């Protein structure tokens, strides 16, 4: 009987379900029911609507008991047979007070109503403001000129409007352009010019830049370094013995000291030892002598190059007719002598063949290895190819030979200049009367070559005219480009009318030895005698870190103003594209030649020879001058 009763109840239940099916409906859920919104802002939540019993239709969304200023979007959602995930956005007007609000989300369709609780936190809106920054924070300006920095203004809190620029703690004569600009909803970067009048003293000024927008004031520090106008002569010195003196090498060390090397026939720093001695002098950044050394054999000795290593040790190279090192090899030997920064000899080495060798140039790599280049009449490494061959040698910091390379043709070949890059690659510049590159141009051509740190030739470039072409300076930039300065007797880059004069040349080659640009400069000669016809030659070159090119040399003409005598010295600044920026020509009624140029950390150092009274009274036949210019 009990089993019959259970069966009857189950049968009634099944019949009721079949006759009375369940109504379509839906369920709702939130991925998160907490939300934080700033005044005047909005936030989003993820709402899931799941249909039940094949529910389809449109549901309406609303916030129950929400204070004024809090709104919901969207207000309707279409639901078909599958689950819908809808992003809902709650917006809060600025007028809504900060605090916590318990809201109810109501989702309805007809008589179906579902509700979920939402906890809303309204945070106070930030006040309108700006943040400011400058780049770079240090600028250098020469008197009478302008420089630039970028000012970035980032608005926040809905700030828009104009900002005003002012300088505080700035001397009179330093001004800004523009003095104001507009800022919208997005950040703005404005290029600002800082102009410095000629009245402003040279120095470093720590200035405050004040940026004002309405009642908002922000400040940022700006360092302004005021320099003399580019090319201004800072100081000039002249010295010498009672005889002939000549400078052939120039370098600067880490302390901005100036090191020069050359030859002297008189008593400069000691009693002379032979017909011609070598001198080496070190000056401070103001041109005051720190120490001087004079050395040599009892015959002819000269210095042609000088370099400084990472410890401020000094390496000087040249030639001797006798013995400066341990032994003599031939008629003329090349030598290297290394001094410490205090002028004490560390070591001397002498090398050569039974014939003659001269060291024209020296360079030092980051490991303090020493590279020497010049020419040999003998078999320095292998068999001499002709009359005079070029050579390159590498020595370790202790003066031991690492390798030697001899380069030549059946004619005359010589290297004047050598440089080393940060990877230890070696660059040389010189001349050949033969064929070392692709072809000869008919006379003395310029050669530029690159060797790796082991002395293997990577490439060699040969170029010139059917007249004499000669390099006398080499410099490298950080991109691997090579710059050469020298002279040409032909039409290398500019067609010339006379073949009797000599023109300045500046050549830029890329890292593969291809010419990027070439510049040929000449002057108007200043005398009626044809021997004065445009003798203009560049003898050295140096590059600044920002791409400026400085060359020095001598001219018998009028490069900039009237020639003061037979030959004047000059300094020329060119931009990175080879365009002349300025020329400084100077001299006496006699002969004056600028022979070397170098840069310290801030200025240009020029050294040369004068037969006159360039700076004070001449001490003998030929004196040496040192000049410092602003860059």
C-alpha positions as CSV (number, residue, x, y, z in Angstrom):
1,X,0.0,0.0,0.0
2,X,2.9,2.4,0.8
3,X,4.6,1.7,-2.5
4,X,1.4,2.4,-4.3
5,X,1.1,5.8,-2.6
6,X,4.6,6.8,-3.6
7,X,4.1,5.8,-7.2
8,X,0.9,7.8,-7.3
9,X,2.6,11.0,-6.0
10,X,5.4,10.7,-8.5
11,X,3.0,10.3,-11.3
12,X,1.0,13.4,-10.3
13,X,4.3,15.4,-10.0
14,X,5.4,14.4,-13.5
15,X,2.1,15.3,-15.0
16,X,2.1,18.7,-13.3
17,X,5.5,19.5,-14.8
18,X,4.4,18.5,-18.2
19,X,1.2,20.4,-18.1
20,X,2.7,23.5,-16.3
21,X,6.3,24.3,-17.7
22,X,8.6,26.8,-15.8
23,X,8.6,30.5,-17.1
24,X,11.6,32.0,-18.9
25,X,13.8,34.1,-16.6
26,X,17.5,35.1,-16.2
27,X,20.1,35.3,-13.5
28,X,22.7,38.1,-13.0
29,X,26.1,38.4,-11.5
30,X,29.0,40.9,-11.2
31,X,32.7,40.0,-11.5
32,X,33.3,42.6,-8.8
33,X,30.8,44.6,-6.9
34,X,33.2,47.3,-5.6
35,X,34.2,50.3,-7.6
36,X,36.2,53.5,-6.9
37,X,35.6,56.6,-9.0
38,X,37.1,60.1,-8.8
39,X,34.8,63.1,-8.8
40,X,34.1,64.0,-12.4
41,X,35.2,60.5,-13.6
42,X,33.8,57.1,-14.3
43,X,34.5,53.4,-13.7
44,X,33.4,50.1,-15.1
45,X,32.1,46.8,-13.9
46,X,31.5,43.5,-15.7
47,X,27.9,42.3,-15.6
48,X,26.9,38.8,-16.7
49,X,23.3,38.0,-17.6
50,X,22.5,34.3,-18.0
51,X,19.1,33.4,-19.6
52,X,17.1,30.6,-18.1
53,X,14.3,28.5,-19.8
54,X,15.1,30.1,-23.2
55,X,14.7,33.7,-22.0
56,X,15.1,36.3,-24.7
57,X,14.3,40.0,-24.7
58,X,15.6,43.4,-23.5
59,X,16.4,44.1,-19.9
60,X,16.6,47.5,-18.4
61,X,19.4,48.6,-16.1
62,X,19.1,51.2,-13.3
63,X,20.6,52.2,-10.0
64,X,18.2,52.2,-7.2
65,X,18.5,55.1,-4.7
66,X,21.6,56.5,-6.3
67,X,22.2,60.2,-5.3
68,X,22.0,62.8,-8.0
69,X,25.0,63.0,-10.2
70,X,25.7,59.2,-10.3
71,X,24.5,57.7,-13.5
72,X,24.7,54.3,-15.3
73,X,25.3,53.3,-18.9
74,X,23.9,51.4,-20.8
75,X,20.4,51.4,-19.5
76,X,19.2,48.5,-21.7
77,X,20.8,45.2,-22.8
78,X,19.5,42.8,-25.4
79,X,19.6,39.1,-24.2
80,X,19.1,36.2,-26.6
81,X,19.4,32.6,-25.8
82,X,23.1,32.7,-24.7
83,X,24.9,34.4,-21.8
84,X,25.7,38.0,-22.2
85,X,28.7,39.8,-20.6
86,X,28.1,43.5,-20.5
87,X,30.5,46.3,-19.4
88,X,28.5,48.8,-17.4
89,X,29.9,52.3,-16.6
90,X,29.1,54.4,-13.6
91,X,29.8,58.1,-14.0
92,X,30.2,60.5,-11.1
93,X,29.8,64.2,-11.6
94,X,32.1,66.7,-9.9
95,X,29.2,67.8,-7.6
96,X,28.9,64.4,-5.9
97,X,30.5,64.5,-2.5
98,X,33.4,62.2,-1.8
99,X,32.5,59.1,0.3
100,X,31.1,55.6,0.2
101,X,27.8,54.8,-1.4
102,X,25.8,51.6,-1.2
103,X,24.0,51.3,-4.5
104,X,21.6,48.7,-5.9
105,X,21.8,47.6,-9.5
106,X,18.3,46.7,-10.7
107,X,18.0,44.6,-13.8
108,X,14.4,44.1,-15.0
109,X,12.3,42.7,-17.9
110,X,8.6,42.8,-17.5
111,X,7.8,41.3,-14.1
112,X,11.2,39.8,-13.8
113,X,13.4,41.8,-11.5
114,X,16.9,41.0,-10.3
115,X,19.0,43.1,-7.9
116,X,22.7,43.2,-6.9
117,X,24.5,45.4,-4.4
118,X,27.3,47.7,-5.5
119,X,29.8,49.4,-3.1
120,X,30.9,52.7,-4.7
121,X,33.7,54.9,-3.3
122,X,33.9,58.4,-4.6
123,X,37.3,60.0,-4.2
124,X,38.0,63.7,-4.3
125,X,39.1,65.1,-7.7
126,X,42.7,66.5,-7.8
127,X,43.0,70.2,-8.2
128,X,44.1,71.5,-11.6
129,X,47.9,71.5,-11.7
130,X,50.9,71.1,-13.9
131,X,54.3,69.4,-13.7
132,X,57.4,70.8,-15.5
133,X,60.8,69.5,-16.6
134,X,63.6,70.8,-18.8
135,X,66.0,69.0,-21.1
136,X,68.9,69.6,-21.1
137,X,69.2,71.1,-17.6
138,X,72.6,72.6,-18.5
139,X,73.2,74.7,-21.6
140,X,76.2,76.6,-22.9
141,X,75.7,80.1,-24.5
142,X,78.4,82.4,-25.8
143,X,78.1,86.1,-25.2
144,X,75.8,87.8,-27.8
145,X,74.2,84.5,-28.8
146,X,71.4,82.1,-27.9
147,X,71.0,78.5,-27.0
148,X,68.0,76.3,-26.5
149,X,66.3,73.9,-24.1
150,X,63.0,72.0,-24.2
151,X,60.4,72.7,-21.5
152,X,57.8,70.0,-21.0
153,X,54.5,70.9,-19.2
154,X,52.2,68.1,-18.2
155,X,48.7,69.2,-17.1
156,X,46.6,67.3,-14.5
157,X,43.3,67.7,-12.8
158,X,41.8,69.2,-16.0
159,X,44.2,72.1,-16.2
160,X,44.2,74.1,-19.5
161,X,45.4,77.6,-20.2
162,X,48.4,79.7,-20.7
163,X,51.7,79.4,-18.7
164,X,54.1,82.2,-18.2
165,X,57.9,81.8,-18.0
166,X,60.2,83.8,-15.8
167,X,63.9,83.6,-14.8
168,X,64.8,84.0,-11.2
169,X,68.4,84.5,-9.9
170,X,69.4,85.4,-13.4
171,X,71.7,88.4,-14.1
172,X,70.4,91.2,-16.3
173,X,71.0,90.4,-19.9
174,X,69.8,86.8,-19.9
175,X,66.3,86.5,-21.4
176,X,63.8,83.8,-22.6
177,X,61.8,83.5,-25.8
178,X,58.9,82.8,-25.7
179,X,57.8,84.2,-22.4
180,X,54.5,82.3,-22.5
181,X,52.6,79.5,-24.4
182,X,49.3,77.6,-24.2
183,X,48.7,74.2,-22.7
184,X,45.7,72.0,-23.6
185,X,44.6,68.7,-22.1
186,X,47.8,66.9,-23.3
187,X,51.4,67.5,-22.4
188,X,53.3,70.2,-24.3
189,X,57.0,70.4,-25.1
190,X,58.1,73.9,-26.0
191,X,61.5,74.8,-27.4
192,X,62.8,77.8,-25.4
193,X,65.6,80.1,-26.4
194,X,68.0,81.6,-23.9
195,X,69.7,84.7,-25.1
196,X,72.8,86.1,-23.5
197,X,73.8,89.7,-24.1
198,X,77.4,90.8,-24.5
199,X,77.2,92.5,-21.1
200,X,76.8,89.2,-19.2
201,X,80.1,88.1,-17.6
202,X,81.6,84.7,-18.5
203,X,80.7,82.2,-15.8
204,X,78.3,79.5,-14.6
205,X,74.8,80.7,-13.5
206,X,72.4,78.5,-11.5
207,X,69.1,79.9,-12.5
208,X,65.5,79.1,-11.4
209,X,62.9,78.8,-14.2
210,X,59.5,79.9,-12.8
211,X,56.4,78.5,-14.7
212,X,53.1,80.1,-13.7
213,X,49.6,79.0,-14.8
214,X,46.9,80.9,-13.1
215,X,47.5,80.5,-9.4
216,X,49.7,77.4,-10.0
217,X,53.5,78.0,-9.7
218,X,56.2,75.5,-10.5
219,X,60.0,75.9,-10.6
220,X,62.8,74.0,-12.1
221,X,66.6,74.5,-12.0
222,X,68.6,75.5,-15.1
223,X,72.3,75.8,-15.3
224,X,73.5,78.4,-17.9
225,X,77.2,78.4,-18.8
226,X,78.2,81.7,-20.4
227,X,81.3,81.6,-22.6
228,X,83.2,84.1,-24.7
229,X,82.0,84.2,-28.3
230,X,83.4,81.4,-30.4
231,X,86.9,82.2,-31.7
232,X,87.7,84.8,-29.0
233,X,91.4,84.9,-28.2
234,X,91.7,84.1,-24.4
235,X,95.5,84.4,-24.1
236,X,98.7,84.2,-26.1
237,X,102.2,83.3,-25.1
238,X,105.5,83.4,-27.0
239,X,108.8,81.8,-25.9
240,X,112.1,80.7,-27.4
241,X,115.9,80.5,-27.2
242,X,118.4,82.9,-28.8
243,X,118.4,80.8,-31.9
244,X,115.9,78.9,-34.0
245,X,113.0,77.1,-32.3
246,X,110.1,75.1,-33.9
247,X,107.1,73.3,-32.6
248,X,105.9,70.1,-34.3
249,X,103.7,68.3,-31.7
250,X,100.8,69.3,-29.4
251,X,98.6,67.4,-26.9
252,X,96.5,68.0,-23.9
253,X,96.1,65.8,-20.8
254,X,93.2,65.1,-18.4
255,X,93.9,68.2,-16.3
256,X,93.8,70.5,-19.4
257,X,97.5,70.9,-19.3
258,X,99.2,71.6,-22.6
259,X,102.2,69.6,-23.8
260,X,104.2,70.7,-26.8
261,X,107.3,69.2,-28.5
262,X,109.6,70.5,-31.1
263,X,113.2,71.3,-31.8
264,X,115.6,74.0,-30.6
265,X,119.0,75.2,-31.7
266,X,119.7,77.3,-28.6
267,X,119.5,76.9,-24.8
268,X,115.8,76.7,-23.9
269,X,115.5,74.4,-20.9
270,X,119.2,73.5,-20.6
271,X,122.5,74.0,-22.4
272,X,122.2,72.6,-25.9
273,X,123.7,69.2,-26.5
274,X,124.1,69.2,-30.2
275,X,123.4,71.2,-33.4
276,X,119.6,70.7,-32.9
277,X,118.0,69.4,-29.7
278,X,114.5,68.2,-28.9
279,X,112.4,70.1,-26.4
280,X,109.3,69.0,-24.4
281,X,107.3,71.5,-22.4
282,X,104.3,71.3,-20.2
283,X,102.1,74.3,-19.5
284,X,99.0,74.6,-17.3
285,X,95.6,75.7,-18.7
286,X,96.5,79.4,-18.4
287,X,99.8,79.0,-20.3
288,X,102.1,79.0,-17.3
289,X,105.1,76.8,-17.7
290,X,105.1,73.7,-15.3
291,X,108.3,72.1,-16.5
292,X,110.5,71.9,-19.6
293,X,112.9,69.3,-20.9
294,X,115.7,69.6,-23.5
295,X,117.5,66.5,-24.8
296,X,119.5,65.2,-27.7
297,X,122.7,63.8,-29.0
298,X,125.7,65.8,-30.1
299,X,124.3,66.1,-33.6
300,X,120.8,66.6,-35.1
301,X,117.6,65.5,-33.2
302,X,114.1,66.5,-33.7
303,X,110.6,65.8,-32.3
304,X,107.7,65.4,-34.8
305,X,104.9,64.1,-32.7
306,X,103.6,63.9,-29.1
307,X,100.8,62.0,-27.4
308,X,99.4,61.5,-23.9
309,X,98.2,58.1,-22.4
310,X,95.5,57.4,-19.9
311,X,97.8,58.1,-17.0
312,X,98.9,61.4,-18.4
313,X,102.3,60.0,-19.3
314,X,103.8,61.7,-22.4
315,X,105.2,60.0,-25.5
316,X,107.3,62.0,-27.9
317,X,108.7,60.7,-31.2
318,X,111.0,61.9,-33.9
319,X,114.5,61.2,-35.3
320,X,118.1,61.2,-34.2
321,X,121.4,61.1,-36.1
322,X,123.1,59.5,-33.1
323,X,122.1,57.5,-30.1
324,X,119.1,58.4,-27.8
325,X,118.2,54.8,-26.9
326,X,120.3,51.7,-26.3
327,X,122.0,51.7,-29.8
328,X,122.1,53.3,-33.2
329,X,121.0,51.3,-36.3
330,X,121.9,53.5,-39.2
331,X,122.4,57.0,-40.6
332,X,119.1,58.3,-39.1
333,X,117.0,56.4,-36.6
334,X,113.4,56.9,-35.3
335,X,113.0,57.1,-31.5
336,X,110.3,57.0,-28.9
337,X,110.7,58.5,-25.4
338,X,108.2,58.2,-22.6
339,X,107.9,60.6,-19.7
340,X,105.7,60.5,-16.6
341,X,103.5,63.5,-15.9
342,X,106.2,65.2,-13.8
343,X,108.8,65.1,-16.7
344,X,110.8,62.1,-15.6
345,X,112.0,59.8,-18.4
346,X,110.4,56.3,-18.1
347,X,112.1,54.7,-21.1
348,X,113.6,55.5,-24.5
349,X,113.7,53.2,-27.5
350,X,115.3,53.7,-30.9
351,X,114.6,51.7,-34.0
352,X,115.7,51.6,-37.6
353,X,117.7,50.0,-40.3
354,X,121.2,50.6,-41.8
355,X,119.6,53.4,-43.8
356,X,117.3,56.1,-42.4
357,X,114.0,56.2,-40.6
358,X,111.9,59.0,-39.2
359,X,108.9,58.9,-36.9
360,X,106.4,61.6,-38.0
361,X,103.4,60.9,-35.8
362,X,102.3,59.0,-32.6
363,X,99.0,57.8,-31.2
364,X,98.0,55.9,-28.1
365,X,95.1,53.5,-27.6
366,X,92.9,52.9,-24.6
367,X,95.3,50.2,-23.3
368,X,98.2,52.6,-23.6
369,X,99.8,50.8,-26.6
370,X,101.8,53.2,-28.8
371,X,101.5,53.5,-32.5
372,X,104.2,55.2,-34.6
373,X,104.2,56.1,-38.3
374,X,106.7,57.7,-40.6
375,X,109.0,56.6,-43.4
376,X,112.0,54.3,-44.0
377,X,114.7,54.2,-46.7
378,X,115.6,50.7,-45.6
379,X,114.1,47.2,-45.0
380,X,112.3,47.9,-41.7
381,X,109.8,45.1,-42.3
382,X,110.5,43.0,-45.4
383,X,112.1,44.5,-48.5
384,X,111.9,48.1,-49.4
385,X,109.6,48.5,-52.4
386,X,111.4,51.6,-53.8
387,X,113.1,54.7,-52.7
388,X,111.2,55.6,-49.6
389,X,108.5,53.5,-48.0
390,X,105.9,54.3,-45.4
391,X,105.7,52.3,-42.1
392,X,103.5,51.7,-39.1
393,X,104.7,50.2,-35.8
394,X,102.9,49.1,-32.7
395,X,104.7,49.1,-29.3
396,X,103.4,48.0,-25.9
397,X,103.3,50.5,-23.0
398,X,106.8,49.4,-22.0
399,X,108.3,50.2,-25.4
400,X,108.5,46.6,-26.7
401,X,107.8,46.2,-30.4
402,X,104.5,44.3,-31.1
403,X,104.5,44.4,-34.9
404,X,105.9,46.4,-37.8
405,X,104.3,47.1,-41.2
406,X,106.0,48.6,-44.2
407,X,103.9,50.0,-47.1
408,X,105.3,51.3,-50.4
409,X,105.6,51.4,-54.1
410,X,108.6,51.7,-56.4
411,X,108.4,55.5,-55.8
412,X,108.2,57.8,-52.8
413,X,105.7,57.0,-50.0
414,X,105.4,58.5,-46.5
415,X,102.9,58.6,-43.6
416,X,102.5,62.0,-41.9
417,X,99.6,61.3,-39.4
418,X,98.2,58.4,-37.4
419,X,95.1,58.0,-35.2
420,X,93.5,55.1,-33.3
421,X,89.8,54.6,-32.6
422,X,88.2,53.0,-29.5
423,X,88.3,49.5,-31.0
424,X,92.0,49.7,-31.6
425,X,91.8,50.2,-35.4
426,X,94.5,52.4,-36.8
427,X,94.1,55.2,-39.4
428,X,97.0,56.7,-41.3
429,X,97.3,59.5,-43.8
430,X,100.2,60.3,-46.1
431,X,101.2,60.5,-49.7
432,X,102.4,58.2,-52.5
433,X,103.9,58.8,-56.0
434,X,102.9,55.3,-57.0
435,X,99.8,53.2,-56.8
436,X,98.6,52.1,-53.3
437,X,94.9,52.5,-53.9
438,X,92.9,51.9,-57.1
439,X,95.0,54.2,-59.3
440,X,97.5,57.1,-59.5
441,X,96.2,60.5,-60.5
442,X,99.5,61.4,-62.1
443,X,101.6,63.0,-59.4
444,X,101.8,63.0,-55.6
445,X,98.5,61.6,-54.3
446,X,97.0,61.5,-50.8
447,X,96.5,58.1,-49.2
448,X,94.3,57.2,-46.3
449,X,94.3,53.7,-44.9
450,X,92.7,51.7,-42.1
451,X,94.4,48.8,-40.3
452,X,93.1,46.5,-37.6
453,X,94.8,46.3,-34.2
454,X,97.0,43.5,-35.5
455,X,98.3,45.6,-38.4
456,X,96.2,43.9,-41.1
457,X,95.2,46.3,-43.9
458,X,91.4,46.7,-44.1
459,X,91.2,49.3,-46.8
460,X,93.3,52.0,-48.5
461,X,92.0,55.1,-50.3
462,X,94.0,57.1,-52.8
463,X,92.9,60.4,-54.3
464,X,94.4,63.6,-55.7
465,X,95.0,65.7,-58.8
466,X,97.8,65.7,-61.4
467,X,99.6,68.2,-59.2
468,X,100.9,67.9,-55.6
469,X,98.4,66.8,-52.9
470,X,99.4,66.3,-49.3
471,X,97.7,65.6,-45.9
472,X,99.0,67.1,-42.7
473,X,96.3,66.3,-40.1
474,X,93.9,63.4,-39.3
475,X,91.0,63.2,-36.9
476,X,88.2,60.7,-36.2
477,X,84.6,61.0,-35.0
478,X,82.6,58.5,-33.0
479,X,80.8,57.2,-36.1
480,X,84.1,56.0,-37.7
481,X,84.4,58.8,-40.2
482,X,87.9,60.2,-40.9
483,X,88.8,63.8,-41.5
484,X,91.9,64.9,-43.3
485,X,93.4,68.4,-43.6
486,X,96.2,69.4,-46.0
487,X,96.8,71.2,-49.2
488,X,96.5,70.7,-53.0
489,X,98.3,72.3,-55.9
490,X,95.5,71.3,-58.2
491,X,91.8,71.4,-58.6
492,X,90.8,68.7,-56.2
493,X,87.3,70.0,-55.2
494,X,87.2,73.4,-56.8
495,X,88.4,74.5,-60.3
496,X,91.3,76.9,-59.9
497,X,92.8,79.3,-62.4
498,X,96.4,79.2,-61.3
499,X,98.4,76.0,-60.9
500,X,101.2,77.9,-59.1
501,X,99.3,78.5,-55.8
502,X,98.4,76.1,-53.0
503,X,94.9,75.6,-51.5
504,X,93.7,74.3,-48.2
505,X,91.7,71.1,-48.4
506,X,89.5,69.4,-45.8
507,X,88.2,65.9,-46.7
508,X,85.7,63.7,-44.9
509,X,85.8,60.0,-45.6
510,X,83.3,57.4,-44.3
511,X,84.2,54.3,-42.3
512,X,84.9,52.4,-45.6
513,X,87.2,55.1,-47.0
514,X,84.8,56.7,-49.4
515,X,84.8,60.5,-49.7
516,X,81.7,62.1,-48.1
517,X,82.7,65.7,-48.9
518,X,85.7,67.7,-49.7
519,X,86.3,71.4,-49.3
520,X,89.0,73.5,-51.0
521,X,89.8,77.0,-49.7
522,X,92.0,79.6,-51.1
523,X,92.9,83.3,-50.4
524,X,93.6,86.4,-52.4
525,X,97.3,86.9,-52.5
526,X,98.5,90.2,-51.0
527,X,101.7,91.0,-52.9
528,X,102.6,91.7,-56.5
529,X,105.4,89.1,-56.5
530,X,104.2,85.8,-58.0
531,X,106.0,84.0,-55.2
532,X,103.2,85.2,-53.0
533,X,100.5,83.5,-55.1
534,X,98.0,82.0,-52.7
535,X,100.2,79.8,-50.6
536,X,97.5,78.4,-48.2
537,X,98.0,75.1,-46.4
538,X,96.3,73.3,-43.5
539,X,98.8,71.6,-41.2
540,X,96.6,70.1,-38.5
541,X,92.9,69.3,-37.7
542,X,90.9,68.4,-34.6
543,X,87.2,67.6,-34.0
544,X,85.0,68.7,-31.1
545,X,82.5,66.2,-29.5
546,X,79.6,68.1,-31.2
547,X,81.1,67.8,-34.7
548,X,82.9,71.1,-35.1
549,X,86.0,71.0,-37.3
550,X,89.0,73.1,-36.4
551,X,92.0,73.4,-38.8
552,X,95.2,75.5,-38.5
553,X,98.0,76.4,-40.9
554,X,99.6,79.3,-42.8
555,X,98.6,81.6,-45.6
556,X,100.5,84.2,-47.7
557,X,97.2,85.7,-48.7
558,X,94.1,87.2,-47.3
559,X,91.9,84.5,-45.8
560,X,90.3,86.9,-43.3
561,X,91.5,90.5,-43.5
562,X,94.8,91.8,-44.8
563,X,97.9,89.7,-44.4
564,X,100.2,91.1,-41.8
565,X,103.5,90.1,-43.4
566,X,104.9,87.4,-45.6
567,X,102.9,84.5,-44.1
568,X,100.2,84.6,-41.5
569,X,98.9,81.9,-39.2
570,X,95.2,81.0,-39.2
571,X,92.6,79.0,-37.3
572,X,89.4,78.0,-39.2
573,X,86.2,76.6,-37.7
574,X,83.9,74.6,-40.0
575,X,80.6,73.0,-39.2
576,X,80.0,69.2,-39.5
577,X,79.2,69.7,-43.2
578,X,82.4,71.5,-44.0
579,X,80.9,75.0,-44.2
580,X,83.2,77.7,-42.9
581,X,81.9,79.4,-39.7
582,X,84.7,81.7,-39.0
583,X,88.4,82.4,-39.8
584,X,91.0,83.9,-37.5
585,X,94.1,85.1,-39.3
586,X,96.9,86.6,-37.3
587,X,100.6,87.4,-37.7
588,X,103.4,89.9,-37.6
589,X,105.3,91.7,-40.4
590,X,107.5,88.5,-40.6
591,X,106.4,84.8,-41.1
592,X,104.0,83.1,-38.7
593,X,102.6,79.6,-39.1
594,X,100.2,77.7,-36.9
595,X,101.4,74.1,-36.9
596,X,99.2,72.1,-34.5
597,X,95.8,72.3,-32.9
598,X,94.2,70.5,-30.0
599,X,91.2,70.8,-27.6
600,X,91.2,70.8,-23.9
601,X,87.9,70.2,-22.1
602,X,86.6,73.7,-23.0
603,X,88.9,75.5,-25.5
604,X,91.0,75.4,-28.6
605,X,94.8,75.3,-28.2
606,X,96.9,76.5,-31.2
607,X,100.7,76.3,-31.4
608,X,103.1,77.5,-34.1
609,X,106.2,79.3,-35.0
610,X,106.8,83.1,-35.5
611,X,109.7,85.0,-36.9
612,X,108.3,88.2,-35.4
613,X,107.1,89.7,-32.2
614,X,103.7,88.1,-32.0
615,X,103.4,88.3,-28.2
616,X,106.3,90.2,-26.8
617,X,109.8,90.5,-28.1
618,X,111.2,87.6,-30.2
619,X,114.0,85.8,-28.3
620,X,116.0,84.7,-31.4
621,X,115.4,83.9,-35.0
622,X,112.3,81.8,-34.6
623,X,110.1,81.6,-31.6
624,X,107.2,79.4,-30.6
625,X,103.7,80.7,-29.7
626,X,100.8,79.1,-27.9
627,X,97.3,80.5,-28.2
628,X,94.0,79.6,-26.5
629,X,90.7,80.4,-28.2
630,X,87.1,79.9,-27.1
631,X,85.4,77.1,-29.0
